[in-house]
Amino acid sequence: MDAYELLAVTSHNTAESQDRQSIPREHALEVLRGSEELDLETGDATHAVSRLIDRGYLYEVNDELRITIPEN
């Protein structure tokens, strides 16, 4: 969840919609690897992104990761 929260605050609104946030996949991996709080290696950052996609917190469109916003 820490990885999700970090990506959510570093994402930006998409060009198509002001209601959707996204972040380029490579930038997301850089953010996760660069976080002193998370201290992730390259493989760990990639795994974290994959798990967030698998669990529905992110979805991928081309090379953009889109952030899903929880309803509650």
N, CA, C and O atoms as CSV, one atom per row, in Angstrom:
chain,resi,resn,atom,element,x,y,z
A,1,MET,N,N,0.823,-1.195,0.000
A,1,MET,CA,C,0.000,0.000,0.000
A,1,MET,C,C,0.868,1.260,0.000
A,1,MET,O,O,0.472,2.294,-0.538
A,2,ASP,N,N,2.055,1.167,0.607
A,2,ASP,CA,C,2.956,2.325,0.595
A,2,ASP,C,C,3.364,2.682,-0.832
A,2,ASP,O,O,3.450,3.858,-1.185
A,3,ALA,N,N,3.613,1.660,-1.647
A,3,ALA,CA,C,3.983,1.902,-3.047
A,3,ALA,C,C,2.818,2.557,-3.796
A,3,ALA,O,O,3.028,3.482,-4.581
A,4,TYR,N,N,1.600,2.083,-3.557
A,4,TYR,CA,C,0.421,2.660,-4.199
A,4,TYR,C,C,0.273,4.133,-3.810
A,4,TYR,O,O,0.055,4.986,-4.670
A,5,GLU,N,N,0.390,4.422,-2.534
A,5,GLU,CA,C,0.234,5.800,-2.056
A,5,GLU,C,C,1.293,6.719,-2.650
A,5,GLU,O,O,0.998,7.855,-3.023
A,6,LEU,N,N,2.528,6.227,-2.738
A,6,LEU,CA,C,3.602,7.029,-3.329
A,6,LEU,C,C,3.328,7.311,-4.797
A,6,LEU,O,O,3.515,8.438,-5.255
A,7,LEU,N,N,2.890,6.305,-5.536
A,7,LEU,CA,C,2.582,6.510,-6.951
A,7,LEU,C,C,1.368,7.413,-7.138
A,7,LEU,O,O,1.320,8.198,-8.085
A,8,ALA,N,N,0.403,7.309,-6.258
A,8,ALA,CA,C,-0.794,8.155,-6.358
A,8,ALA,C,C,-0.446,9.626,-6.184
A,8,ALA,O,O,-0.999,10.475,-6.883
A,9,VAL,N,N,0.456,9.940,-5.271
A,9,VAL,CA,C,0.794,11.355,-5.046
A,9,VAL,C,C,1.757,11.897,-6.100
A,9,VAL,O,O,1.861,13.113,-6.258
A,10,THR,N,N,2.464,11.029,-6.823
A,10,THR,CA,C,3.385,11.510,-7.856
A,10,THR,C,C,2.789,11.428,-9.256
A,10,THR,O,O,3.435,11.823,-10.226
A,11,SER,N,N,1.566,10.921,-9.372
A,11,SER,CA,C,0.917,10.820,-10.681
A,11,SER,C,C,0.330,12.170,-11.078
A,11,SER,O,O,0.293,13.105,-10.279
A,12,HIS,N,N,-0.123,12.254,-12.314
A,12,HIS,CA,C,-0.733,13.478,-12.832
A,12,HIS,C,C,-2.016,13.128,-13.583
A,12,HIS,O,O,-2.244,11.968,-13.927
A,13,ASN,N,N,-2.835,14.117,-13.829
A,13,ASN,CA,C,-4.071,13.887,-14.580
A,13,ASN,C,C,-3.745,13.522,-16.018
A,13,ASN,O,O,-2.799,14.055,-16.597
A,14,THR,N,N,-4.519,12.623,-16.592
A,14,THR,CA,C,-4.296,12.208,-17.969
A,14,THR,C,C,-4.746,13.298,-18.928
A,14,THR,O,O,-5.513,14.189,-18.564
A,15,ALA,N,N,-4.260,13.214,-20.149
A,15,ALA,CA,C,-4.641,14.192,-21.172
A,15,ALA,C,C,-6.115,14.068,-21.527
A,15,ALA,O,O,-6.760,15.059,-21.868
A,16,GLU,N,N,-6.658,12.829,-21.447
A,16,GLU,CA,C,-8.051,12.607,-21.819
A,16,GLU,C,C,-9.031,13.068,-20.750
A,16,GLU,O,O,-10.153,13.467,-21.061
A,17,SER,N,N,-8.612,13.013,-19.495
A,17,SER,CA,C,-9.561,13.279,-18.419
A,17,SER,C,C,-8.860,13.853,-17.203
A,17,SER,O,O,-7.799,13.383,-16.795
A,18,GLN,N,N,-9.465,14.865,-16.641
A,18,GLN,CA,C,-8.932,15.444,-15.414
A,18,GLN,C,C,-9.254,14.578,-14.197
A,18,GLN,O,O,-8.709,14.795,-13.115
A,19,ASP,N,N,-10.140,13.596,-14.377
A,19,ASP,CA,C,-10.544,12.722,-13.276
A,19,ASP,C,C,-9.672,11.481,-13.156
A,19,ASP,O,O,-9.806,10.735,-12.186
A,20,ARG,N,N,-8.786,11.240,-14.110
A,20,ARG,CA,C,-7.946,10.046,-14.126
A,20,ARG,C,C,-6.497,10.434,-13.913
A,20,ARG,O,O,-6.000,11.364,-14.548
A,21,GLN,N,N,-5.826,9.737,-13.034
A,21,GLN,CA,C,-4.413,10.004,-12.794
A,21,GLN,C,C,-3.577,8.905,-13.415
A,21,GLN,O,O,-3.969,7.738,-13.404
A,22,SER,N,N,-2.407,9.276,-13.965
A,22,SER,CA,C,-1.518,8.278,-14.543
A,22,SER,C,C,-0.070,8.686,-14.317
A,22,SER,O,O,0.235,9.825,-13.962
A,23,ILE,N,N,0.810,7.715,-14.535
A,23,ILE,CA,C,2.239,7.927,-14.428
A,23,ILE,C,C,2.905,6.974,-15.415
A,23,ILE,O,O,2.517,5.808,-15.490
A,24,PRO,N,N,3.895,7.439,-16.174
A,24,PRO,CA,C,4.584,6.516,-17.072
A,24,PRO,C,C,5.220,5.370,-16.267
A,24,PRO,O,O,5.740,5.589,-15.173
A,25,ARG,N,N,5.174,4.158,-16.813
A,25,ARG,CA,C,5.680,2.983,-16.092
A,25,ARG,C,C,7.139,3.169,-15.662
A,25,ARG,O,O,7.485,2.890,-14.514
A,26,GLU,N,N,7.980,3.631,-16.561
A,26,GLU,CA,C,9.402,3.805,-16.220
A,26,GLU,C,C,9.590,4.835,-15.108
A,26,GLU,O,O,10.432,4.661,-14.227
A,27,HIS,N,N,8.803,5.904,-15.156
A,27,HIS,CA,C,8.890,6.922,-14.104
A,27,HIS,C,C,8.411,6.344,-12.767
A,27,HIS,O,O,8.981,6.639,-11.716
A,28,ALA,N,N,7.368,5.527,-12.816
A,28,ALA,CA,C,6.865,4.887,-11.595
A,28,ALA,C,C,7.948,4.019,-10.963
A,28,ALA,O,O,8.137,4.038,-9.747
A,29,LEU,N,N,8.657,3.259,-11.794
A,29,LEU,CA,C,9.732,2.417,-11.270
A,29,LEU,C,C,10.857,3.266,-10.677
A,29,LEU,O,O,11.426,2.907,-9.645
A,30,GLU,N,N,11.179,4.386,-11.321
A,30,GLU,CA,C,12.201,5.298,-10.794
A,30,GLU,C,C,11.773,5.874,-9.445
A,30,GLU,O,O,12.576,5.956,-8.516
A,31,VAL,N,N,10.516,6.268,-9.343
A,31,VAL,CA,C,9.989,6.827,-8.090
A,31,VAL,C,C,10.092,5.796,-6.975
A,31,VAL,O,O,10.525,6.114,-5.867
A,32,LEU,N,N,9.697,4.567,-7.266
A,32,LEU,CA,C,9.744,3.519,-6.245
A,32,LEU,C,C,11.173,3.196,-5.836
A,32,LEU,O,O,11.454,3.025,-4.650
A,33,ARG,N,N,12.086,3.111,-6.815
A,33,ARG,CA,C,13.485,2.818,-6.496
A,33,ARG,C,C,14.138,3.979,-5.761
A,33,ARG,O,O,15.025,3.766,-4.935
A,34,GLY,N,N,13.714,5.194,-6.048
A,34,GLY,CA,C,14.323,6.380,-5.446
A,34,GLY,C,C,13.784,6.736,-4.074
A,34,GLY,O,O,14.325,7.623,-3.414
A,35,SER,N,N,12.746,6.074,-3.637
A,35,SER,CA,C,12.143,6.385,-2.347
A,35,SER,C,C,12.996,5.834,-1.206
A,35,SER,O,O,13.231,4.629,-1.114
A,36,GLU,N,N,13.451,6.728,-0.349
A,36,GLU,CA,C,14.222,6.295,0.816
A,36,GLU,C,C,13.336,5.540,1.792
A,36,GLU,O,O,13.802,4.644,2.497
A,37,GLU,N,N,12.069,5.897,1.835
A,37,GLU,CA,C,11.129,5.260,2.752
A,37,GLU,C,C,10.897,3.786,2.398
A,37,GLU,O,O,10.822,2.935,3.284
A,38,LEU,N,N,10.783,3.492,1.084
A,38,LEU,CA,C,10.515,2.125,0.660
A,38,LEU,C,C,11.788,1.309,0.472
A,38,LEU,O,O,11.797,0.112,0.758
A,39,ASP,N,N,12.864,1.938,-0.004
A,39,ASP,CA,C,14.164,1.292,-0.191
A,39,ASP,C,C,14.048,0.018,-1.034
A,39,ASP,O,O,14.428,-1.063,-0.584
A,40,LEU,N,N,13.520,0.147,-2.262
A,40,LEU,CA,C,13.301,-1.001,-3.141
A,40,LEU,C,C,14.404,-1.114,-4.184
A,40,LEU,O,O,14.876,-0.113,-4.721
A,41,GLU,N,N,14.804,-2.347,-4.460
A,41,GLU,CA,C,15.706,-2.643,-5.568
A,41,GLU,C,C,14.871,-2.678,-6.847
A,41,GLU,O,O,13.643,-2.634,-6.786
A,42,THR,N,N,15.527,-2.757,-8.000
A,42,THR,CA,C,14.829,-2.765,-9.287
A,42,THR,C,C,13.797,-3.894,-9.375
A,42,THR,O,O,12.654,-3.655,-9.767
A,43,GLY,N,N,14.182,-5.095,-9.023
A,43,GLY,CA,C,13.265,-6.232,-9.078
A,43,GLY,C,C,12.096,-6.081,-8.131
A,43,GLY,O,O,10.973,-6.472,-8.451
A,44,ASP,N,N,12.362,-5.508,-6.950
A,44,ASP,CA,C,11.293,-5.296,-5.969
A,44,ASP,C,C,10.295,-4.254,-6.463
A,44,ASP,O,O,9.090,-4.408,-6.267
A,45,ALA,N,N,10.787,-3.197,-7.100
A,45,ALA,CA,C,9.904,-2.155,-7.629
A,45,ALA,C,C,9.026,-2.724,-8.748
A,45,ALA,O,O,7.831,-2.437,-8.814
A,46,THR,N,N,9.619,-3.522,-9.611
A,46,THR,CA,C,8.864,-4.157,-10.691
A,46,THR,C,C,7.803,-5.087,-10.127
A,46,THR,O,O,6.669,-5.108,-10.606
A,47,HIS,N,N,8.168,-5.853,-9.113
A,47,HIS,CA,C,7.217,-6.762,-8.468
A,47,HIS,C,C,6.080,-5.981,-7.804
A,47,HIS,O,O,4.919,-6.382,-7.887
A,48,ALA,N,N,6.411,-4.872,-7.150
A,48,ALA,CA,C,5.380,-4.055,-6.496
A,48,ALA,C,C,4.376,-3.540,-7.521
A,48,ALA,O,O,3.171,-3.574,-7.272
A,49,VAL,N,N,4.850,-3.065,-8.665
A,49,VAL,CA,C,3.952,-2.578,-9.716
A,49,VAL,C,C,3.079,-3.724,-10.228
A,49,VAL,O,O,1.875,-3.552,-10.419
A,50,SER,N,N,3.681,-4.881,-10.449
A,50,SER,CA,C,2.903,-6.036,-10.919
A,50,SER,C,C,1.820,-6.427,-9.925
A,50,SER,O,O,0.693,-6.724,-10.322
A,51,ARG,N,N,2.143,-6.429,-8.652
A,51,ARG,CA,C,1.160,-6.778,-7.615
A,51,ARG,C,C,0.038,-5.744,-7.558
A,51,ARG,O,O,-1.127,-6.105,-7.390
A,52,LEU,N,N,0.379,-4.462,-7.697
A,52,LEU,CA,C,-0.649,-3.422,-7.685
A,52,LEU,C,C,-1.588,-3.558,-8.887
A,52,LEU,O,O,-2.786,-3.297,-8.777
A,53,ILE,N,N,-1.038,-3.967,-10.032
A,53,ILE,CA,C,-1.874,-4.212,-11.210
A,53,ILE,C,C,-2.757,-5.432,-10.965
A,53,ILE,O,O,-3.958,-5.399,-11.232
A,54,ASP,N,N,-2.159,-6.510,-10.456
A,54,ASP,CA,C,-2.919,-7.743,-10.189
A,54,ASP,C,C,-4.074,-7.518,-9.213
A,54,ASP,O,O,-5.126,-8.147,-9.328
A,55,ARG,N,N,-3.871,-6.628,-8.265
A,55,ARG,CA,C,-4.891,-6.383,-7.236
A,55,ARG,C,C,-5.862,-5.261,-7.603
A,55,ARG,O,O,-6.773,-4.953,-6.834
A,56,GLY,N,N,-5.673,-4.654,-8.766
A,56,GLY,CA,C,-6.617,-3.657,-9.245
A,56,GLY,C,C,-6.361,-2.227,-8.781
A,56,GLY,O,O,-7.197,-1.350,-9.000
A,57,TYR,N,N,-5.224,-1.982,-8.148
A,57,TYR,CA,C,-4.903,-0.618,-7.724
A,57,TYR,C,C,-4.371,0.220,-8.878
A,57,TYR,O,O,-4.486,1.446,-8.869
A,58,LEU,N,N,-3.789,-0.445,-9.870
A,58,LEU,CA,C,-3.289,0.201,-11.073
A,58,LEU,C,C,-3.793,-0.593,-12.273
A,58,LEU,O,O,-4.108,-1.777,-12.156
A,59,TYR,N,N,-3.867,0.062,-13.416
A,59,TYR,CA,C,-4.050,-0.655,-14.667
A,59,TYR,C,C,-3.188,0.028,-15.707
A,59,TYR,O,O,-2.896,1.220,-15.606
A,60,GLU,N,N,-2.782,-0.740,-16.711
A,60,GLU,CA,C,-1.817,-0.247,-17.680
A,60,GLU,C,C,-2.474,-0.008,-19.032
A,60,GLU,O,O,-3.198,-0.858,-19.551
A,61,VAL,N,N,-2.205,1.167,-19.590
A,61,VAL,CA,C,-2.655,1.529,-20.931
A,61,VAL,C,C,-1.405,2.005,-21.663
A,61,VAL,O,O,-0.815,3.030,-21.320
A,62,ASN,N,N,-1.012,1.230,-22.690
A,62,ASN,CA,C,0.268,1.455,-23.376
A,62,ASN,C,C,1.370,1.399,-22.320
A,62,ASN,O,O,1.489,0.380,-21.639
A,63,ASP,N,N,2.168,2.428,-22.153
A,63,ASP,CA,C,3.216,2.416,-21.132
A,63,ASP,C,C,2.873,3.327,-19.961
A,63,ASP,O,O,3.754,3.740,-19.207
A,64,GLU,N,N,1.593,3.637,-19.812
A,64,GLU,CA,C,1.117,4.474,-18.710
A,64,GLU,C,C,0.444,3.601,-17.662
A,64,GLU,O,O,-0.338,2.711,-17.994
A,65,LEU,N,N,0.749,3.857,-16.407
A,65,LEU,CA,C,0.048,3.206,-15.311
A,65,LEU,C,C,-1.024,4.169,-14.838
A,65,LEU,O,O,-0.722,5.308,-14.482
A,66,ARG,N,N,-2.245,3.736,-14.832
A,66,ARG,CA,C,-3.345,4.570,-14.357
A,66,ARG,C,C,-3.707,4.149,-12.940
A,66,ARG,O,O,-3.769,2.963,-12.614
A,67,ILE,N,N,-3.938,5.136,-12.128
A,67,ILE,CA,C,-4.228,4.933,-10.718
A,67,ILE,C,C,-5.731,4.780,-10.552
A,67,ILE,O,O,-6.496,5.614,-11.036
A,68,THR,N,N,-6.160,3.727,-9.876
A,68,THR,CA,C,-7.577,3.593,-9.550
A,68,THR,C,C,-7.798,4.283,-8.204
A,68,THR,O,O,-6.966,4.210,-7.301
A,69,ILE,N,N,-8.921,4.941,-8.102
A,69,ILE,CA,C,-9.257,5.662,-6.871
A,69,ILE,C,C,-10.246,4.832,-6.085
A,69,ILE,O,O,-11.335,4.539,-6.579
A,70,PRO,N,N,-9.887,4.442,-4.853
A,70,PRO,CA,C,-10.833,3.658,-4.022
A,70,PRO,C,C,-12.112,4.433,-3.775
A,70,PRO,O,O,-12.093,5.657,-3.650
A,71,GLU,N,N,-13.222,3.718,-3.705
A,71,GLU,CA,C,-14.527,4.362,-3.519
A,71,GLU,C,C,-14.710,4.901,-2.113
A,71,GLU,O,O,-15.431,5.884,-1.940
A,72,ASN,N,N,-14.098,4.313,-1.109
A,72,ASN,CA,C,-14.289,4.786,0.266
A,72,ASN,C,C,-13.164,5.594,0.732
A,72,ASN,O,O,-13.171,6.066,1.868
